[in-house]
Amino acid sequence: MKLAVWDPDEPFRRWRDALAQHAGELRLAVEVFDAVEQPDEQADFALVWKPPAEWLAGQQELRAVFNLGAGVDALLPLMRAHAPQVPLIRLEDAGMGRQMADYVAEAVLHAYRRMDDYAALQAHGTWEPLVLAHRTGFGVGFLGLGHMGLAAARRVQAMEFPVLACTRSGTPRAATAAGTAFDGPVYGIDRLYEFLAHCRVLVVLLPLTADTHGLLDYGALSQLPRGAYVINAGRGAALREQDLLDLLDQQHLGGATLDVFETEPLPPDHPLWSHPRVRITPHVAAQTLVGPAAAQIMRKIAALERGDAPGGIVDARLGY
Ligand code: GLV
């Protein structure tokens, strides 16, 4: 079978070697080619990160497309337009959960230990111990409890903060092979405002869909308690940046750590860059790891070959 890789961000040989190794372990005969270099070559399976629409439209033999990341918001519209019958499959954790948990844990502790306040005091050479909130009242809320949300929530739970979550369906997440159950209240999205009112820290790990676009606007963000902290490491467009800035300037919100933005790269003159209560990283919270991703994709291809449905098939109707 022929596997096309379209990933301009990664040297092709890394994908080729990792895929060949895992195919060998599964006794699958594969031929892997670089679609960026050979755009006219036809593939049975495509592994892609932001491929051009023309390339996808020119692929006539695809049995499945694998998204080389967690979020499919960029790829789904192309699939709808050019390959509507072909299943789109996303990575499920594949080493990204631990990175996301690290990122969120750091930001939660940054907020809890009032590091922005100490930075402001340091700037004036002021030695002033500040009051530390009781941990039991410092609820950390996860908006979105997919693979990334669950990994981060488990870590924060292990750090002994109270956790809560809000998801589309409001159903609790059970224990999985990868870890323990989520042990906290889970609100349905219809109770978003009630959920937000309980979050000292809000962690946004939503997929970007028609339902989540602009969900965190002024009305929603102002439900957060005074001084609350916002972490967004899902998709930028779920949160209205100007509304966040307004609420920071009105001192309703205490600060934010942001990895994702409405426009990426964040434009050089954007006011978020210089805001004293905002920390910015350039969409690096959880990056695709070639080894674990290749292993997972080959296992999913093996499942397809057996006629089984692998995990991670995107529901085009829901958008994730
Ligand atoms: C990164 O944002 C991803 O979707 O994997």
Boltz pocket constraint, residues with backbone or C-beta under 6 A from the ligand:
constraints:
  - pocket:
      binder: B
      contacts: [[A, 68], [A, 69], [A, 70], [A, 71], [A, 72], [A, 233], [A, 234], [A, 286], [A, 288]]
      max_distance: 6.0
